[in-house]
Amino acid sequence: MKTRKAQSAMRGRKRSGARAAPAAARRAAPEDARDPPRSNALRSGDPHLERERSKYAEPLPSRELILQTLEAQGVPLSSAKLQQLLGISEAERETFERRLAAMQREGQVMRNRRDAICLVTRLDLIPGRVQGHPDGYGFVIRDDEGPDLFLGPDEMHKVLHGDRVVARESGTDRRGRPEGKIVEVLERANQRVVGRLHSERGMLFVTAENRRISQELLIPPGDALNARAGQVVMAEIVVQPAKHAQPIARVVEVLGNYADPGMEIEIALRKHALPYVFSRAVEKLCAKFTGRVEAADSTGREDLRKLPLVTIDGETAKDFDDAVYCEPRGKGYRLIVAIADVSHYVGHGDALDGAARERGNSVYFPRRVIPMLPEVLSNGLCSLNPEVDRLCMACDMTVDAHGEVGDYRFYPAVMRSHARLTYTAVADMLANPQGAAARGHARLMPQLAHLYRLYHALAKARAKRGAIDFETIETQMLFDAHGKIDRIVQVRRNDAHRVIEECMLAANVCASDFLRAHDHPTLYRVHEGPTAEKLQALRDFLKGFGLSLSGGDTPHASDYAKLLARTKERPDAQLLQTVMLRSLRQAVYSPDNVGHFGLAYESYTHFTSPIRRYPDLLVHRAIKSVLRGKRYAPGSWQELGAHCSQTERRADEATRDVDAWLKCYFMRDRVGETFPGTISAAVAFGIFVALDDVFVEGLVHVSELGTDYFHFDAGKHQLLGERTAKRFRIGDRVRVKLVRVDIESSKIDFALVDG
């Protein structure tokens, strides 16, 4: 099978109508015949020379210098001419061509029909990524964040969702949107696709589980791997789509029947390209671990084994990142947050590190976890299990009576958890100090009481700081002995959850402050405030309720917190909170510290979960480097931040898919039943309703709202009837009947019940 690059080159030659000359012939082209002595003048003036030297022993011209050179010449250049201008030696040519190929994949340059290198920005072309729609059309999401280009079904026939392309604007569609034409496919995003195998009139084809891939993949005779129609398969694309041809694929794995237990997770793993198998190199490294802390590992560490550190987690948790200890100190407290020392076992650049970086985080599905690290570490050596020695990184803090953190220090230590406690048990112990649970842990009760008093001090500091505390509903699926959902219950946060949350926040802030004070780069957890457009939309919405958000053009978290407090007892509180929450941006990882808006911190990072989050592992390594008087350089912090943010979103999308499928399966036998619920979203095609008690969400299509024309008002988050003035908006109470459950598309449809 030809590689994507080879296929792209073949397509390019076919379009040009002429065969491209071999590399040797291109180098012998007339403009390069004289081949004057190479000069390094341009390269010595490379503004990013030091960056390239830090990454490569023999630095090449930076991408920026290549783009500057093409811009200065003002015309497309052959590769040989560009190499001549930049002083590329014979030994550097292959590496330089790889850099050009990478720039071409990212849409910075492209080759024209004469194989000359052009600046995409000078060709009036728009690089971006294709976003497909289940109905067959799509968009080019531009790299420059300009308005998306609409792609009609004919253009989408050439590509699949996720492909990188360069396109040109070709006009506007009937709705006034800029319309695009694909000029070149830079990179194919889909090599393997998970989906259902179908048979129709003797033809086999696969429909993708990812509904954004609307094209069917044709399966030639003999390439179905004996899969039966209706089964879930993994198909490998052997011919990518083209203007007049459908994609062709072959089945490489038969997963089983759609309703098999656990199939929803197998599909999600492949649909979202989640790594779920560790390599042999990783297994080989893990085989060296004995499962216990060796005496040599404790050398140079502080000994905390006698301190009654405890872990407090959920009932089903198996990986314990953190342990806590608290004692009075003067009018305040000494708080120790001990975090598993994952960096002791996962070395920078080894196979374990590569696997952890690729995964980015653990993924928690109902009944199954895809861990960032192998079980020998995640549930063993790096898990702070009770009554065994474990290595840790300690954040040792002094907190005053007002909840303000004063002095703190970080140090490697060896510890021994004195108990594995649960949130439920600790909440009961705190609420009933004379109860059975408290009597069973009598020796730990004094420090739990100290922790509880410390929590109240930290909570007051949080309120004073003005952090936002949105009340969201979290649910848990409970399964029967056959692996089927028995019921869905609401998970209520108790004081034990809040105790641990405040302790972790304190340690994370100290980690951020420590690295910032030592001018060491790291990945901050950043959360920016609302954009100007979203802020104005929020204020316009609030006016309709006689409310306002203080803070002018740059509101702080405290302004949001004050508004939340004012609206807490209103009947429309859920609506107001939802709109406020949607006005904020998503938190991400970045080396650029812009603060955390929601938590009202000037500087914040993630330190407390290195078993399940790669950014935390990087922060640990950075702190250790500072303690040793060195600097940790894992590569581009910017790229690492973008990657970890992307893997976090990938995990969220995968778990949402699984939850949606399981909820559909749970509701499939309840068609015809009626339920009370609350409108959770209003969109142009209807309203989404979240059911009470059942905690399942479904759609009431706009056609089911009544005999009227309903118009969507995005600013007011509502649908309004043109004739009846009947209004449906977030937070409104309704009663609905379940009319349809489509497990294949994970969709639940309701109809309104009169009255």
Summary of the structure (lengths in Angstrom):
residues: 755
radius of gyration: 29.3
end to end distance: 62.1
largest distance: 93.9
contacts: 2356
relative contact order: 0.07
helix: 34%
strand: 28%
